[in-house]
Amino acid sequence: MSLIKCFEILKKYYPSFLLGIRTTLIVAIIGTLIGFIIGLLAGGIRAIRPDKTASSSVKFIKKIIDIILKIYIEVFRGTPMMVQAVFIYYLVYTNIVRWNKMVAAIFVISINTGAYMAEIIRAGIQAVDPGQNEAARSLGMSSMQTMMDIILPQAIKNAFPAIGNELIVNIKDSSVLMIISITELMFQSNSIAGTTYRFTETYFVTAMIYLCLTSISSIIMNLIEKRLNNTKTSLPQSDTNFNSINIAKEDL
């Protein structure tokens, strides 16, 4: 492998690399954001427990929803994203609508990320002190109010490192979407390698680009995490818990 050839390939084909980087970042960032919303809903719903006064029909519906969400999470966490991309893209393309490949890529990333995010959020919820839930319920707050106003904000903060890691994973895993001909970084690299017949040098440049993208993303996420941690109050933990609950109670 020649480093000079690597620089020559980068210099000559940088517009193609830039196009691939743009597509990769668009798919990874939008997919992660939508996946976070899906995971927030799925994880929050799974963590909510019906009130004791709830009717049997409500409890039955909640159980059915939990089963559906569990199946969704297990399926998308247990199968490769490449298989999901091919199956979903051609399933929709041949039976429903001939959709745009970019939309298909974002859709696949989103629902795949949503399955992982659901478990991340659920773990974040479980990390919250159970006493806060009990204190909120003693103040007359419902399960839904407690979850939305007290538990979820803290759960998101607890799970932020894992959420940031999902973005980094999506930047790398977006490479498998070349299977449906998305012009992301790996697709462009294959085209360049096939044109130049310099496979080693081309993929070395590609690897360095991925390393730069993930490193920059990691630095940004660490800065955001530090900013979140710096917002912690100086009150004792018990006072903080009840203070946040009372503030939420006053907003009801």
Secondary structure as UniProt FT lines:
FT   HELIX           3..47
FT   TURN            52..53
FT   HELIX           56..78
FT   HELIX           81..95
FT   HELIX           101..126
FT   HELIX           130..138
FT   TURN            139..140
FT   HELIX           143..146
FT   HELIX           147..151
FT   HELIX           152..173
FT   HELIX           174..180
FT   HELIX           185..196
FT   HELIX           199..229
FT   TURN            230..231
FT   HELIX           237..251
//
